[in-house]
């Protein structure tokens, strides 16, 4: 059968951003748009079965139904699994896997994430092909159907415990589920492995996902770990593809530190990271003889590089941790289990101390235009050459906002602040 998008003119991505389609519900993201996405995606994959999960946002059920209706209107089979973490959908994807979620964003946002039948995120070109089909009329509606699936959580949990679990008898752990998709899953996973669990962020009401909890706000978890004198704390974002940690002192660990611990524990010879990764991570990997590949910001770019380089481990400072031995994408619960398994009687603070952290200062500068000027590029290049590896300056446009993101990193807080200040001022003058 010929591809249904053959002959369509690609005009770039109007709706797709760095991770699917996302927006403010009722404004940028409507049930009508989501139904059209369901129909277009089903036509793009030439019918077949589409596995659909969602997080705990109040808008989720309506948007889930809208997407399923779109699938059925194109002659496809929508399989609705209900609340399920994003990595579970990637593992259980049929001809397509779909997650109705806005990930770490506030409750008033929602979105649609897409995975192919192998659990991989779609490429830019594939997303453009789907967009080209958005105005397609219904087709083969009489062949379409919508089914429910109630065993998805158990299937996912069995797989994760088997591939990533270890005996955790005696471990006292705090778990913050962000009132999201892991609320009924993660505490059970740790308990099944023998840990003593204190859980927060496990009472989703549709309006409290990611609100003062989870990986976007570690303060509640830090307080819990300190007050209850726990060994470790782990926090997920609302859809479960990010994980950050807190050590026994209540101090936060970012994705760079977690990745460093896992790289040494798992014995890999290659790690994929992004341009945001701390210089201290690069220094540690160099000392240990581990090759580092750097990509643009975004977990899908990390995944693409891992596939290209035949690697297993990668991640982002934001908490996307990817380990592909038994998985297809980043998984917050799998990462948390690997981190707990790495302790082996040692403290998390002790393990994390192996990586020196360079001070980083970041600024978001609102601008009129996001294209970097030649003068700005030249100044960034000049500063980086002058720093000669002792620090760096990174300037990049946001993929979703009229903002330029500035990162300065140096051996001291003062130098990092000065670097960030000078570049921020230049960005404002050139692009503001």
LUMRO-261700 format. One record per residue (C-alpha): residue number from 1; residue in three letters; x, z, y. Coordinates in steps of 0.05 Angstrom, whole numbers. Layout:
<i NUM	aa ALA	X X	Z Z	Y Y>
...
//
This chain:
<i 1	aa UNK	X 0	Z 0	Y 0>
<i 2	aa UNK	X 26	Z -18	Y 69>
<i 3	aa UNK	X 42	Z 40	Y 116>
<i 4	aa UNK	X -20	Z 55	Y 159>
<i 5	aa UNK	X 21	Z 62	Y 222>
<i 6	aa UNK	X 55	Z -6	Y 213>
<i 7	aa UNK	X 50	Z -46	Y 277>
<i 8	aa UNK	X 33	Z 15	Y 319>
<i 9	aa UNK	X 71	Z 21	Y 384>
<i 10	aa UNK	X 109	Z 86	Y 389>
<i 11	aa UNK	X 106	Z 115	Y 459>
<i 12	aa UNK	X 145	Z 180	Y 448>
<i 13	aa UNK	X 118	Z 249	Y 434>
<i 14	aa UNK	X 63	Z 270	Y 481>
<i 15	aa UNK	X 38	Z 330	Y 441>
<i 16	aa UNK	X 94	Z 348	Y 394>
<i 17	aa UNK	X 148	Z 395	Y 420>
<i 18	aa UNK	X 208	Z 427	Y 387>
<i 19	aa UNK	X 166	Z 456	Y 330>
<i 20	aa UNK	X 100	Z 419	Y 321>
<i 21	aa UNK	X 43	Z 420	Y 370>
<i 22	aa UNK	X 33	Z 483	Y 411>
<i 23	aa UNK	X -7	Z 506	Y 472>
<i 24	aa UNK	X -56	Z 552	Y 505>
<i 25	aa UNK	X -121	Z 552	Y 464>
<i 26	aa UNK	X -179	Z 518	Y 500>
<i 27	aa UNK	X -133	Z 483	Y 549>
<i 28	aa UNK	X -73	Z 449	Y 518>
<i 29	aa UNK	X -97	Z 460	Y 447>
<i 30	aa UNK	X -170	Z 448	Y 430>
<i 31	aa UNK	X -209	Z 442	Y 364>
<i 32	aa UNK	X -221	Z 369	Y 381>
<i 33	aa UNK	X -146	Z 355	Y 386>
<i 34	aa UNK	X -131	Z 394	Y 322>
<i 35	aa UNK	X -184	Z 354	Y 284>
<i 36	aa UNK	X -152	Z 290	Y 309>
<i 37	aa UNK	X -85	Z 316	Y 286>
<i 38	aa UNK	X -114	Z 329	Y 217>
<i 39	aa UNK	X -142	Z 259	Y 212>
<i 40	aa UNK	X -79	Z 226	Y 239>
<i 41	aa UNK	X -33	Z 266	Y 193>
<i 42	aa UNK	X -75	Z 249	Y 132>
<i 43	aa UNK	X -76	Z 175	Y 149>
<i 44	aa UNK	X -1	Z 178	Y 160>
<i 45	aa UNK	X 11	Z 206	Y 90>
<i 46	aa UNK	X -40	Z 157	Y 61>
<i 47	aa UNK	X -91	Z 209	Y 40>
<i 48	aa UNK	X -74	Z 260	Y -12>
<i 49	aa UNK	X -76	Z 336	Y -10>
<i 50	aa UNK	X -59	Z 378	Y 51>
<i 51	aa UNK	X -43	Z 452	Y 43>
<i 52	aa UNK	X -64	Z 494	Y 103>
<i 53	aa UNK	X -44	Z 565	Y 122>
<i 54	aa UNK	X -50	Z 604	Y 187>
<i 55	aa UNK	X -28	Z 668	Y 221>
<i 56	aa UNK	X -74	Z 723	Y 247>
<i 57	aa UNK	X -94	Z 697	Y 316>
<i 58	aa UNK	X -168	Z 700	Y 333>
<i 59	aa UNK	X -168	Z 625	Y 345>
<i 60	aa UNK	X -139	Z 612	Y 276>
<i 61	aa UNK	X -203	Z 605	Y 233>
<i 62	aa UNK	X -235	Z 555	Y 281>
<i 63	aa UNK	X -172	Z 512	Y 287>
<i 64	aa UNK	X -162	Z 517	Y 211>
<i 65	aa UNK	X -232	Z 489	Y 201>
<i 66	aa UNK	X -220	Z 435	Y 253>
<i 67	aa UNK	X -156	Z 411	Y 219>
<i 68	aa UNK	X -190	Z 412	Y 150>
<i 69	aa UNK	X -248	Z 371	Y 178>
<i 70	aa UNK	X -198	Z 320	Y 204>
<i 71	aa UNK	X -165	Z 316	Y 136>
<i 72	aa UNK	X -232	Z 305	Y 101>
<i 73	aa UNK	X -253	Z 253	Y 152>
<i 74	aa UNK	X -193	Z 211	Y 131>
<i 75	aa UNK	X -209	Z 216	Y 57>
<i 76	aa UNK	X -160	Z 272	Y 43>
<i 77	aa UNK	X -165	Z 338	Y 6>
<i 78	aa UNK	X -156	Z 399	Y 51>
<i 79	aa UNK	X -134	Z 461	Y 12>
<i 80	aa UNK	X -145	Z 523	Y 56>
<i 81	aa UNK	X -103	Z 584	Y 37>
<i 82	aa UNK	X -121	Z 630	Y 96>
<i 83	aa UNK	X -70	Z 677	Y 126>
<i 84	aa UNK	X -2	Z 660	Y 100>
<i 85	aa UNK	X 69	Z 662	Y 128>
<i 86	aa UNK	X 99	Z 596	Y 150>
<i 87	aa UNK	X 154	Z 596	Y 96>
<i 88	aa UNK	X 101	Z 605	Y 42>
<i 89	aa UNK	X 66	Z 542	Y 66>
<i 90	aa UNK	X 133	Z 504	Y 64>
<i 91	aa UNK	X 143	Z 527	Y -8>
<i 92	aa UNK	X 72	Z 510	Y -30>
<i 93	aa UNK	X 63	Z 445	Y 9>
<i 94	aa UNK	X 25	Z 389	Y -26>
<i 95	aa UNK	X 29	Z 320	Y 4>
<i 96	aa UNK	X 33	Z 358	Y 70>
<i 97	aa UNK	X 38	Z 431	Y 89>
<i 98	aa UNK	X 5	Z 454	Y 154>
<i 99	aa UNK	X 9	Z 521	Y 190>
<i 100	aa UNK	X -39	Z 539	Y 246>
<i 101	aa UNK	X 7	Z 584	Y 286>
<i 102	aa UNK	X 44	Z 592	Y 352>
<i 103	aa UNK	X 99	Z 631	Y 317>
<i 104	aa UNK	X 129	Z 683	Y 365>
<i 105	aa UNK	X 84	Z 665	Y 425>
<i 106	aa UNK	X 29	Z 711	Y 452>
<i 107	aa UNK	X -41	Z 714	Y 420>
<i 108	aa UNK	X -74	Z 666	Y 470>
<i 109	aa UNK	X -30	Z 609	Y 444>
<i 110	aa UNK	X -35	Z 572	Y 379>
<i 111	aa UNK	X -6	Z 511	Y 348>
<i 112	aa UNK	X 2	Z 466	Y 287>
<i 113	aa UNK	X 67	Z 462	Y 247>
<i 114	aa UNK	X 78	Z 405	Y 197>
<i 115	aa UNK	X 118	Z 403	Y 132>
<i 116	aa UNK	X 127	Z 344	Y 85>
<i 117	aa UNK	X 116	Z 350	Y 10>
<i 118	aa UNK	X 187	Z 376	Y 1>
<i 119	aa UNK	X 176	Z 432	Y 51>
<i 120	aa UNK	X 217	Z 400	Y 106>
<i 121	aa UNK	X 197	Z 397	Y 179>
<i 122	aa UNK	X 179	Z 327	Y 203>
<i 123	aa UNK	X 229	Z 286	Y 242>
<i 124	aa UNK	X 219	Z 262	Y 313>
<i 125	aa UNK	X 203	Z 193	Y 287>
<i 126	aa UNK	X 151	Z 218	Y 238>
<i 127	aa UNK	X 117	Z 259	Y 292>
<i 128	aa UNK	X 114	Z 197	Y 336>
<i 129	aa UNK	X 82	Z 159	Y 279>
<i 130	aa UNK	X 28	Z 212	Y 273>
<i 131	aa UNK	X 16	Z 211	Y 348>
<i 132	aa UNK	X 6	Z 136	Y 345>
<i 133	aa UNK	X -53	Z 149	Y 298>
<i 134	aa UNK	X -88	Z 203	Y 340>
<i 135	aa UNK	X -145	Z 158	Y 363>
<i 136	aa UNK	X -159	Z 129	Y 294>
<i 137	aa UNK	X -232	Z 131	Y 272>
<i 138	aa UNK	X -254	Z 167	Y 208>
<i 139	aa UNK	X -238	Z 130	Y 144>
<i 140	aa UNK	X -260	Z 141	Y 72>
<i 141	aa UNK	X -300	Z 203	Y 91>
<i 142	aa UNK	X -339	Z 201	Y 26>
<i 143	aa UNK	X -275	Z 214	Y -12>
<i 144	aa UNK	X -254	Z 274	Y 31>
<i 145	aa UNK	X -264	Z 347	Y 11>
<i 146	aa UNK	X -245	Z 417	Y 31>
<i 147	aa UNK	X -226	Z 470	Y -20>
<i 148	aa UNK	X -204	Z 543	Y -16>
<i 149	aa UNK	X -144	Z 575	Y -52>
<i 150	aa UNK	X -140	Z 651	Y -63>
<i 151	aa UNK	X -75	Z 659	Y -104>
<i 152	aa UNK	X -26	Z 632	Y -53>
<i 153	aa UNK	X 0	Z 701	Y -31>
<i 154	aa UNK	X 14	Z 723	Y -102>
<i 155	aa UNK	X 49	Z 657	Y -119>
<i 156	aa UNK	X 93	Z 663	Y -57>
<i 157	aa UNK	X 110	Z 736	Y -67>
<i 158	aa UNK	X 128	Z 727	Y -140>
<i 159	aa UNK	X 177	Z 672	Y -121>
<i 160	aa UNK	X 210	Z 711	Y -64>
<i 161	aa UNK	X 219	Z 775	Y -105>
<i 162	aa UNK	X 248	Z 737	Y -164>
<i 163	aa UNK	X 297	Z 695	Y -123>
<i 164	aa UNK	X 317	Z 743	Y -67>
<i 165	aa UNK	X 298	Z 813	Y -89>
<i 166	aa UNK	X 345	Z 869	Y -111>
<i 167	aa UNK	X 335	Z 940	Y -133>
<i 168	aa UNK	X 323	Z 981	Y -70>
<i 169	aa UNK	X 312	Z 1050	Y -101>
<i 170	aa UNK	X 326	Z 1104	Y -50>
<i 171	aa UNK	X 328	Z 1058	Y 10>
<i 172	aa UNK	X 287	Z 1083	Y 69>
<i 173	aa UNK	X 264	Z 1024	Y 110>
<i 174	aa UNK	X 221	Z 1011	Y 171>
<i 175	aa UNK	X 182	Z 946	Y 171>
<i 176	aa UNK	X 148	Z 916	Y 232>
<i 177	aa UNK	X 102	Z 859	Y 214>
<i 178	aa UNK	X 82	Z 841	Y 286>
<i 179	aa UNK	X 9	Z 846	Y 267>
<i 180	aa UNK	X 20	Z 778	Y 237>
<i 181	aa UNK	X 20	Z 740	Y 172>
<i 182	aa UNK	X 66	Z 789	Y 135>
<i 183	aa UNK	X 21	Z 849	Y 149>
<i 184	aa UNK	X -6	Z 852	Y 77>
<i 185	aa UNK	X 56	Z 823	Y 44>
<i 186	aa UNK	X 123	Z 851	Y 68>
<i 187	aa UNK	X 109	Z 926	Y 58>
<i 188	aa UNK	X 85	Z 911	Y -13>
<i 189	aa UNK	X 148	Z 870	Y -27>
<i 190	aa UNK	X 195	Z 927	Y -8>
<i 191	aa UNK	X 153	Z 979	Y -45>
<i 192	aa UNK	X 154	Z 936	Y -108>
<i 193	aa UNK	X 230	Z 937	Y -105>
<i 194	aa UNK	X 232	Z 1013	Y -101>
<i 195	aa UNK	X 243	Z 1025	Y -27>
<i 196	aa UNK	X 209	Z 1080	Y 13>
<i 197	aa UNK	X 171	Z 1041	Y 67>
<i 198	aa UNK	X 147	Z 1061	Y 136>
<i 199	aa UNK	X 107	Z 1003	Y 163>
<i 200	aa UNK	X 81	Z 987	Y 233>
<i 201	aa UNK	X 49	Z 925	Y 263>
<i 202	aa UNK	X 3	Z 919	Y 202>
<i 203	aa UNK	X -65	Z 922	Y 235>
<i 204	aa UNK	X -80	Z 852	Y 261>
<i 205	aa UNK	X -144	Z 845	Y 301>
<i 206	aa UNK	X -134	Z 774	Y 326>
<i 207	aa UNK	X -110	Z 794	Y 394>
<i 208	aa UNK	X -49	Z 837	Y 380>
<i 209	aa UNK	X -1	Z 790	Y 343>
<i 210	aa UNK	X 69	Z 795	Y 374>
<i 211	aa UNK	X 43	Z 845	Y 427>
<i 212	aa UNK	X 95	Z 900	Y 438>
<i 213	aa UNK	X 118	Z 893	Y 366>
<i 214	aa UNK	X 155	Z 850	Y 317>
<i 215	aa UNK	X 218	Z 809	Y 327>
<i 216	aa UNK	X 199	Z 794	Y 400>
<i 217	aa UNK	X 199	Z 868	Y 418>
<i 218	aa UNK	X 241	Z 916	Y 376>
<i 219	aa UNK	X 228	Z 979	Y 415>
<i 220	aa UNK	X 174	Z 1007	Y 369>
<i 221	aa UNK	X 217	Z 994	Y 307>
<i 222	aa UNK	X 278	Z 1025	Y 340>
<i 223	aa UNK	X 238	Z 1088	Y 356>
<i 224	aa UNK	X 210	Z 1091	Y 285>
<i 225	aa UNK	X 279	Z 1085	Y 253>
<i 226	aa UNK	X 309	Z 1139	Y 298>
<i 227	aa UNK	X 251	Z 1188	Y 292>
<i 228	aa UNK	X 242	Z 1181	Y 217>
<i 229	aa UNK	X 317	Z 1176	Y 205>
<i 230	aa UNK	X 311	Z 1112	Y 164>
<i 231	aa UNK	X 368	Z 1072	Y 135>
<i 232	aa UNK	X 347	Z 1005	Y 165>
<i 233	aa UNK	X 291	Z 970	Y 201>
<i 234	aa UNK	X 268	Z 898	Y 197>
<i 235	aa UNK	X 220	Z 861	Y 243>
<i 236	aa UNK	X 185	Z 794	Y 234>
<i 237	aa UNK	X 151	Z 749	Y 283>
<i 238	aa UNK	X 77	Z 732	Y 277>
<i 239	aa UNK	X 85	Z 675	Y 227>
<i 240	aa UNK	X 143	Z 703	Y 189>
<i 241	aa UNK	X 198	Z 652	Y 199>
<i 242	aa UNK	X 241	Z 699	Y 242>
<i 243	aa UNK	X 272	Z 766	Y 225>
<i 244	aa UNK	X 314	Z 815	Y 266>
<i 245	aa UNK	X 340	Z 882	Y 244>
<i 246	aa UNK	X 355	Z 952	Y 269>
<i 247	aa UNK	X 411	Z 995	Y 240>
<i 248	aa UNK	X 407	Z 1068	Y 221>
<i 249	aa UNK	X 424	Z 1089	Y 293>
<i 250	aa UNK	X 366	Z 1048	Y 321>
<i 251	aa UNK	X 412	Z 994	Y 349>
<i 252	aa UNK	X 387	Z 923	Y 346>
<i 253	aa UNK	X 421	Z 867	Y 307>
<i 254	aa UNK	X 408	Z 795	Y 328>
<i 255	aa UNK	X 409	Z 734	Y 284>
<i 256	aa UNK	X 484	Z 722	Y 294>
<i 257	aa UNK	X 502	Z 791	Y 267>
<i 258	aa UNK	X 454	Z 784	Y 208>
<i 259	aa UNK	X 482	Z 716	Y 192>
<i 260	aa UNK	X 553	Z 744	Y 195>
<i 261	aa UNK	X 536	Z 799	Y 145>
<i 262	aa UNK	X 502	Z 749	Y 98>
<i 263	aa UNK	X 558	Z 698	Y 103>
<i 264	aa UNK	X 609	Z 748	Y 78>
<i 265	aa UNK	X 562	Z 779	Y 26>
<i 266	aa UNK	X 539	Z 713	Y -4>
<i 267	aa UNK	X 609	Z 682	Y -6>
<i 268	aa UNK	X 591	Z 615	Y 26>
<i 269	aa UNK	X 644	Z 567	Y 50>
<i 270	aa UNK	X 601	Z 536	Y 105>
<i 271	aa UNK	X 550	Z 563	Y 156>
<i 272	aa UNK	X 507	Z 522	Y 204>
<i 273	aa UNK	X 491	Z 554	Y 272>
<i 274	aa UNK	X 468	Z 530	Y 341>
<i 275	aa UNK	X 500	Z 525	Y 409>
<i 276	aa UNK	X 473	Z 594	Y 427>
<i 277	aa UNK	X 513	Z 629	Y 373>
<i 278	aa UNK	X 561	Z 683	Y 398>
<i 279	aa UNK	X 635	Z 666	Y 402>
<i 280	aa UNK	X 649	Z 729	Y 362>
<i 281	aa UNK	X 614	Z 697	Y 302>
<i 282	aa UNK	X 659	Z 636	Y 307>
<i 283	aa UNK	X 721	Z 680	Y 311>
<i 284	aa UNK	X 701	Z 720	Y 250>
<i 285	aa UNK	X 685	Z 657	Y 209>
<i 286	aa UNK	X 752	Z 627	Y 229>
<i 287	aa UNK	X 788	Z 690	Y 206>
<i 288	aa UNK	X 753	Z 688	Y 139>
<i 289	aa UNK	X 763	Z 613	Y 127>
<i 290	aa UNK	X 689	Z 595	Y 131>
<i 291	aa UNK	X 673	Z 528	Y 163>
<i 292	aa UNK	X 621	Z 529	Y 219>
<i 293	aa UNK	X 578	Z 470	Y 238>
<i 294	aa UNK	X 542	Z 475	Y 306>
<i 295	aa UNK	X 476	Z 440	Y 323>
<i 296	aa UNK	X 427	Z 437	Y 380>
<i 297	aa UNK	X 379	Z 496	Y 387>
<i 298	aa UNK	X 322	Z 493	Y 336>
<i 299	aa UNK	X 317	Z 514	Y 264>
<i 300	aa UNK	X 299	Z 443	Y 242>
<i 301	aa UNK	X 366	Z 418	Y 268>
<i 302	aa UNK	X 400	Z 473	Y 228>
<i 303	aa UNK	X 362	Z 451	Y 166>
<i 304	aa UNK	X 381	Z 378	Y 178>
<i 305	aa UNK	X 454	Z 397	Y 183>
<i 306	aa UNK	X 451	Z 440	Y 120>
<i 307	aa UNK	X 422	Z 381	Y 82>
<i 308	aa UNK	X 474	Z 333	Y 110>
<i 309	aa UNK	X 532	Z 380	Y 96>
<i 310	aa UNK	X 506	Z 405	Y 29>
<i 311	aa UNK	X 506	Z 476	Y 55>
<i 312	aa UNK	X 463	Z 536	Y 37>
<i 313	aa UNK	X 466	Z 585	Y 96>
<i 314	aa UNK	X 450	Z 576	Y 169>
<i 315	aa UNK	X 410	Z 606	Y 226>
<i 316	aa UNK	X 398	Z 622	Y 299>
<i 317	aa UNK	X 411	Z 681	Y 344>
<i 318	aa UNK	X 335	Z 686	Y 352>
<i 319	aa UNK	X 327	Z 707	Y 280>
<i 320	aa UNK	X 315	Z 643	Y 241>
<i 321	aa UNK	X 356	Z 656	Y 178>
<i 322	aa UNK	X 359	Z 600	Y 127>
<i 323	aa UNK	X 385	Z 607	Y 56>
<i 324	aa UNK	X 369	Z 547	Y 13>
<i 325	aa UNK	X 387	Z 574	Y -56>
<i 326	aa UNK	X 316	Z 578	Y -82>
<i 327	aa UNK	X 282	Z 559	Y -17>
<i 328	aa UNK	X 267	Z 500	Y 28>
<i 329	aa UNK	X 266	Z 532	Y 98>
<i 330	aa UNK	X 278	Z 595	Y 138>
<i 331	aa UNK	X 241	Z 656	Y 111>
<i 332	aa UNK	X 239	Z 723	Y 146>
<i 333	aa UNK	X 223	Z 763	Y 83>
<i 334	aa UNK	X 276	Z 729	Y 41>
<i 335	aa UNK	X 327	Z 742	Y 96>
<i 336	aa UNK	X 306	Z 816	Y 101>
<i 337	aa UNK	X 312	Z 824	Y 25>
<i 338	aa UNK	X 382	Z 793	Y 25>
<i 339	aa UNK	X 403	Z 838	Y 82>
<i 340	aa UNK	X 378	Z 901	Y 46>
<i 341	aa UNK	X 412	Z 878	Y -17>
<i 342	aa UNK	X 478	Z 871	Y 20>
<i 343	aa UNK	X 479	Z 945	Y 39>
<i 344	aa UNK	X 498	Z 970	Y -31>
<i 345	aa UNK	X 506	Z 1041	Y -7>
<i 346	aa UNK	X 538	Z 1022	Y 59>
<i 347	aa UNK	X 507	Z 1030	Y 128>
<i 348	aa UNK	X 483	Z 969	Y 167>
<i 349	aa UNK	X 523	Z 991	Y 228>
<i 350	aa UNK	X 586	Z 989	Y 185>
<i 351	aa UNK	X 571	Z 919	Y 160>
<i 352	aa UNK	X 553	Z 892	Y 229>
<i 353	aa UNK	X 616	Z 921	Y 261>
<i 354	aa UNK	X 657	Z 866	Y 227>
<i 355	aa UNK	X 634	Z 816	Y 280>
<i 356	aa UNK	X 659	Z 825	Y 351>
<i 357	aa UNK	X 606	Z 808	Y 403>
<i 358	aa UNK	X 624	Z 773	Y 467>
<i 359	aa UNK	X 581	Z 792	Y 527>
<i 360	aa UNK	X 528	Z 739	Y 541>
<i 361	aa UNK	X 488	Z 731	Y 605>
<i 362	aa UNK	X 428	Z 684	Y 606>
<i 363	aa UNK	X 384	Z 658	Y 662>
<i 364	aa UNK	X 324	Z 611	Y 663>
<i 365	aa UNK	X 322	Z 570	Y 727>
<i 366	aa UNK	X 256	Z 536	Y 746>
<i 367	aa UNK	X 270	Z 466	Y 770>
<i 368	aa UNK	X 235	Z 404	Y 796>
<i 369	aa UNK	X 271	Z 358	Y 746>
<i 370	aa UNK	X 304	Z 375	Y 680>
<i 371	aa UNK	X 355	Z 319	Y 676>
<i 372	aa UNK	X 425	Z 348	Y 688>
<i 373	aa UNK	X 462	Z 317	Y 746>
<i 374	aa UNK	X 532	Z 288	Y 740>
<i 375	aa UNK	X 559	Z 341	Y 787>
<i 376	aa UNK	X 530	Z 397	Y 745>
<i 377	aa UNK	X 558	Z 367	Y 681>
<i 378	aa UNK	X 626	Z 360	Y 713>
<i 379	aa UNK	X 627	Z 433	Y 736>
<i 380	aa UNK	X 607	Z 458	Y 667>
<i 381	aa UNK	X 662	Z 416	Y 635>
<i 382	aa UNK	X 713	Z 441	Y 686>
<i 383	aa UNK	X 695	Z 514	Y 673>
<i 384	aa UNK	X 697	Z 507	Y 598>
<i 385	aa UNK	X 765	Z 473	Y 601>
<i 386	aa UNK	X 790	Z 529	Y 646>
<i 387	aa UNK	X 764	Z 583	Y 598>
<i 388	aa UNK	X 801	Z 550	Y 540>
<i 389	aa UNK	X 763	Z 586	Y 486>
<i 390	aa UNK	X 762	Z 655	Y 520>
<i 391	aa UNK	X 689	Z 643	Y 540>
<i 392	aa UNK	X 641	Z 586	Y 554>
<i 393	aa UNK	X 584	Z 561	Y 597>
<i 394	aa UNK	X 524	Z 526	Y 566>
<i 395	aa UNK	X 470	Z 491	Y 607>
<i 396	aa UNK	X 410	Z 458	Y 573>
<i 397	aa UNK	X 340	Z 437	Y 593>
<i 398	aa UNK	X 281	Z 472	Y 560>
<i 399	aa UNK	X 242	Z 429	Y 512>
<i 400	aa UNK	X 174	Z 457	Y 535>
<i 401	aa UNK	X 179	Z 482	Y 607>
<i 402	aa UNK	X 207	Z 458	Y 674>
<i 403	aa UNK	X 266	Z 504	Y 664>
<i 404	aa UNK	X 341	Z 498	Y 657>
<i 405	aa UNK	X 371	Z 550	Y 610>
<i 406	aa UNK	X 439	Z 578	Y 629>
<i 407	aa UNK	X 484	Z 617	Y 582>
<i 408	aa UNK	X 552	Z 646	Y 602>
<i 409	aa UNK	X 596	Z 681	Y 552>
<i 410	aa UNK	X 663	Z 716	Y 566>
<i 411	aa UNK	X 708	Z 773	Y 544>
<i 412	aa UNK	X 679	Z 821	Y 596>
<i 413	aa UNK	X 609	Z 833	Y 624>
<i 414	aa UNK	X 634	Z 822	Y 695>
<i 415	aa UNK	X 664	Z 754	Y 679>
<i 416	aa UNK	X 602	Z 731	Y 641>
<i 417	aa UNK	X 557	Z 753	Y 699>
<i 418	aa UNK	X 600	Z 717	Y 750>
<i 419	aa UNK	X 601	Z 653	Y 709>
<i 420	aa UNK	X 526	Z 655	Y 700>
<i 421	aa UNK	X 514	Z 669	Y 773>
<i 422	aa UNK	X 556	Z 611	Y 798>
<i 423	aa UNK	X 524	Z 560	Y 750>
<i 424	aa UNK	X 454	Z 586	Y 763>
<i 425	aa UNK	X 464	Z 576	Y 838>
<i 426	aa UNK	X 490	Z 505	Y 826>
<i 427	aa UNK	X 430	Z 488	Y 781>
<i 428	aa UNK	X 382	Z 513	Y 835>
<i 429	aa UNK	X 417	Z 471	Y 888>
<i 430	aa UNK	X 422	Z 408	Y 847>
<i 431	aa UNK	X 355	Z 408	Y 810>
<i 432	aa UNK	X 310	Z 459	Y 845>
//
